[in-house]
Amino acid sequence: MDIESIRKEISEESAAINSMESLEAFRVKYAGRKGVLAGLTASIPALPPDQRGQVGRQANDLKRLVMSVIEEKEKLLSSSACAQEPAVDLSLPGISREAGSVHPLTIVIDEICSVLSKMGFEIVAGPEVETEYNNFTGLNIPLEHPSREAFDTFYLSGETSGSGGKRLLRSHTSPMQVSVMKSRKPPLAVVVPGTVYRPDAADASHSFMFHQVEGFVVDSDIRFSHLKGVLETLAHALFGSDIKMRFRPHFFPFTEPSAEVDISCFKCKGCGCGVCGKKGWLEILGSGMIHPNVFKNVGYDPVKYSGFAFGMGVERIAMLKYSIGDIRLFYENDLRFLKQF
Amino acid sequence: MNISYAWLKDFVDVREAPQKLADRLTMAGLEVKSVKSAGSDSVFEIEITSNRPDWLSILGVAREVSALTGGRLKLPAIPARPAPARGGMAVTVNDRIDCPFYTATLISGVKIGPSPDWLKKRLEAVGSRSINNVVDATNYVMFEMGTPVHAFDRAALTGGIVVRRATAQEKLITIDGEERSLHPGVLVIADEKRPVALAGVIGGKETEVSESSRDIVLEVAVFNQLVVRRGRQSLGIQTEASYRFERGVDCVSAEKASRYCAEMITRLCGGTIRTRTVAGSPALARKTCTLRKERIEKVLDIPVSLAYSKTILSRLGFSPVTGSKGTLKVGVPSFRQDISGEADLVEEVARIYGFERIPSRLPALNRTVAAKAQSHETISAVKRLLAGCGLYEIKTYSLIDRAIVSEFKINEEDLLSIANPLSIEQEILQPSLMPGVARCIAHNFRQKQEWGAVFEVAHVFGKKEGERNSLCIGLAGSTRIWAGPDKERCEERADFLRLKGILETLCFKLAIPGDMEMEWVDSGCEAAISIGGRRVGRALRLSDQAMQRLEVKDIEICLAELDLDAVIALIAPCRTFTPLPRFPSLTRDVTLELPENVPLKDVIAVFMDGAKPLISGALFVDYYAGKQVPPGYKRLTLSCRYSSGQRTLTEEEIIPLHQKALDMAGQRFGARVP
């Protein structure tokens, strides 16, 4: 066979390639192991020496020609192969198994616990049914005092009082301070998320059942400055690094000094709006240095040890963060509400 | 409590404008909720914490302003103690604990009339109504000094004053005109014949000072906090007087107020102070606390000098004296009953110094990281796994009604209940999450939902088992999932196998070893759930009766509840990897026709046994019970996998084993290959 006739054949046959199958046939015929070009190359040693160089070069040219034809045809065919099927309308809804979600209160609780956990706090959970001792007496709240009215409680019925007094549904997560401190020695840094109960008439901002997160730290040299540091870090993580904070002296029976912590309203940046009631500040936390009487009650030496405690209402924080106006939405569990998170 | 800015200035030099002063007070612990203008005056609405009854007066707030701003405190001039005289009101106090201190001042010849304008304006500013000059004076002194004062018309009293407990059947017409039955045991002020006032709470109509009064008896006393509380609770009222007594009024201040008010009345209304009878003693044991400089520094982390602390405490009414090195011996004034120790003094210094000036530091928290995941993190993981399976977490109320509990086959004797529930619907502490979850599903279906996939993790309560964590999953209704154009939608529906699928995924992803199995306890209605042979929960199909109670119908609702603590305890510390097979396996699919009551697991067991030792798995492929299958029968397709760890198997090796298994299935169940 001569080079020219092969070249002519390649040219004619490549024009006729119109499918992947005919392209494959072409490739096998010319570039395959037993194809034309292979045969041509194999015949070179049999040629007279002065012709070998030239034929060799021509064979290589043909090989390059064949490969470029194949590449070109491949491209052409694959793009038109796609074009043959009608493309789906990509604005149709995606096909998926609907993913569920966790409850918005869980999201907030987990976020708070996660920030504190990173700072070194251990997350501990406790019982919702507590004793009067843990809920009041141990926390320096005498049973007969006006401050107790802020802590009205649900009592369990039909029970004989145990050693800790009557059993009740805890009205705050602070009882865990008493439980944990009684069962361990300092140092400790603990965060307690939990469900609490108060017999408040239900309305848009009150629910008889709600959630709190409590935190406390006890060691040999804990100061008010540490309380500020921890709460500032927590508030910035939850609400953004540009919010301002203020610590206002307040009163809790189980801390001294006590402070309520406000953050600058993140909606109006402190100018005053509907969310913050025109004050520019939102109250989010109660805190203070643990009262020496509490230490005495749990068997810690108040001279050797000091500590701080803080607590916050989860619903309130969730309502502020997500602009939810009615606390009852959390407990109605309407799927149209839950699916937004 | 409302405070008038102008009135405040009577007792302290103030340079700050009202709003600025309000901000300073707020940052010192007296939260000013609002500042309103009242003519040329401003009125602060302050929220006073329950431990500071001494702030329930203009004088108390003035003291605070002086400490904060350094403004000069101008204490009111208290007239001298009257000489003891005979012939005064007889006063009998039955119990010193009920009433540790009582003064009755007899003023004769008063002229009752309207109060001067300045007095009316001041009372109005603090939210009180003007009655007449005597009554207004008593209220004025209460707002100014913090001690409640009451005036009786002498002519309406028979004999002397008796401070005693009420007896059964006694009644009192209070100054609001209402006749009240008195609970036996509440403290009353009485004369010889009958009760004339509810001590510390409210006066009686018959003895109130009116236009016709000429001689009055001025009562300034201290009543026991608890007794006053019970008294006002029994009548269901709260007055300015009872509010103060409940939080604590001290005898020393009361004694001064009795002199001050008597003098004020004679100035305003004429008349002469005749006698003053005192029962009990105003002297209180002087309390002293030690304040150490190092304590302030240690707790607050601020370098405060003792001199500074001394100044602050003096301005607040304490009597600090420099003690031994680095300490102050601080005399506590009578109006600071809230001070019990050094910690309270530290707080006083801190809040006047200003919390905002205390630096902010992070503590070095020594913490050991637990090797095993803590319970909270595990429960978080469980929630996110379930969310990944398409479920939505709900949170329902933990207090439920007895009626709904009875629909879920729960032992009623095990229930714990609330003694003082808000309503009968919230009487029982939930023994199970099923009622709450079912209710939530019903609520959503009434809002026109068609498919519900929810879960809840919460505490459940029972007498025997106590309080523990429970997980409940609820599925309801059905839905058709979009699968692309011209493709048939696939159906998702609530049934037991769907519940099983979720639980299997959960157990696998949590690395819980052992098989999760469900077995009918009440065929079609209730199944027991176990893991690795241990019972961990149950699954329930909601009965028609329960659905009727929940006011839904025609939906399939299936619930599964697990003891979450028990499930979490089964989690293996770590997963073990199963090496990938080195040699390819041979697969033989087989379809068997067999009676429909033969469970799949029995068929698989027979194959695993019959085709030993080379069979490595008999996997379920399909289930068919359609037209070609005779009634009472079904077809199961299994895929049998044969492999060896040492070599690639040949067909010849597995054929006899496979046949053996087939024969066993035939013998055991009457299964045949169709």
Interface residues (C-beta under 8 A of the other chain):
Chain A: V88 D89 L92 P93 I95 R97 E98 A99 G100 S101 V102 H103 L105 T106 D110 C113 M119 G120 F121 E122 I123 V124 A125 P127 E128 V129 E144 H145 P146 S147 A150 F154 Y155 L156 S157 G158 L169 P187 A189 P193 T195 Y197 P199 A201 F208 M209 V217 D219 D221 I222 R223 F224 S225 H226 K228 G229 V230 E232 T233 R246 F247 R248 P249 H250 F251 P253 E256 P257 S258 A259 E260 M289 H291 P292 N293 S306 F330 Y331 E332 N333 D334 L335 R336 L338 K339
Chain B: T26 M27 A28 G29 E31 T49 S50 N51 R52 Q225 L226 R229 E246 R247 K298 V299 L300 D301 I302 S340 G341 A343 D344 V346 E347 A350 R351 F355 E356 I358 P359 S360 R361 L362 P363 L365 N366 R367 A370 Q374 S375 H376 E377 S380 K383 R384 L386 A387 G388 C389 G390 L391 Y392 E393 I394 K395 T396 Y397 S398 L399 L416 S417 I418 A419 N420 P421 L422 Q426 L429 C440 H443 N444 Q447 Q449 G452 A453 V454 A458 H459 F461 E467 I481 W482 A483 G484 P485
